[in-house]
């Protein structure tokens, strides 16, 4: 009933939010110069702030239309390379590049937000790489006829995409980069490809801020996942999608619950940001307002996870840490990270990461025991939290060079 209650509440607010949008839209056309009066600016600032403070279920645009490659700007267009029920392989194509660039598969988190959360990551990688991303779909928009999507299916998708990007005739793979939650299934996928001596196994694997071993320096997120028994998550966190949506009747972990949980960890900061947004709009500080609006346009856009994927992730990654113990199985077959011999490994951690603490991602090096030393690298980024690993100036200027250098070394 929780999802139905949320939907009713959301529907109830739709009319006032529509009114707020219309009010802001009429600001220039109907009020002339009067909207510059201080009390009018405050009125419109309040309306716009109210309209922006809403959860949406629509994927934001990536908005990447061009990028600097070398010393010139080249156009970028999106194309769906593989369309699968629960996610697409999306290509950021650059037609005006003289020299072929290394293919990079970015595996985005499936944890309540859309893959557009990695817009900055993709934009920076596009300078020197031919970039693809896992563009996950909202489970509430996927009909029951599409079947289930669990942890093993996630691994299958990664393998399928890497095989699509590789060149089996040349026994040459692409490169793969995973951020946060998918680090575990990506490492498992690469291990399975190595066990099969797959000709498309990736040349490099970058794991950034991922829960490879959640027993290392447990964070609040880790503790939340272990303080309740598995049955509690199954009974309390799983809800049915209302029948008005395409995925009506599907059991999901709703994105709005995940968002609420994350926001509750820093509620004071979020309230402060919306107060700052209102004041910036009222004072006509457009640049400050746009920065906050851009962040929350992404942050408040949520997607639902299938119940089976969410529950299996809680169980296998956070409660039992199966991969770290060498006990993870994929469709009845044990995953052996020691089989990885050809894929160079880079792990990246943030000094102030309160989601995946220092040591959790670096644990991958112990698992990849057969990799020669020159194929293993670790980077600890000082002064950043979780999001600073893949977005912002330190990602661009300090973390990204580590990724690019590894690609150059093994490509």
ABEGO torsion letter per residue (X at the ends): XAAAAAAAAAAAAAAAAAAAAAAAAAAAAAAEAAAABAAAAAAAAAAAAAAABBBBABBBBAGBABBBBEABBBBBBBBBABBBAAEBBBBBBBAABABBBBBBBBBBBBAGBBAAAAAAAAAAAAAABBBBBBBBBBAAABBAAAEBBBAAAAAAAAAAAAAAABBAAAGBBBBBBBBEAAAAAAAAAAAAAAAAGBAABBABBBBBGBBABAABGBBAAAAAAAABBAAAAAAAABBBBBAABAABGBBBBBAAAAAAAAAAAAAAAAAAAAAAAAAAAAAGBAAAAAAAAAAAAAAABBBBBBAAAAAAAAAAAAAAGAAAAGABBBGGBBBBAAABAABBBBBBBBAABAABBBGAAAAAAAABAABBAAABBBBBBBGBBAAAAABEAAAAAAAAAAAAAAAAAAX
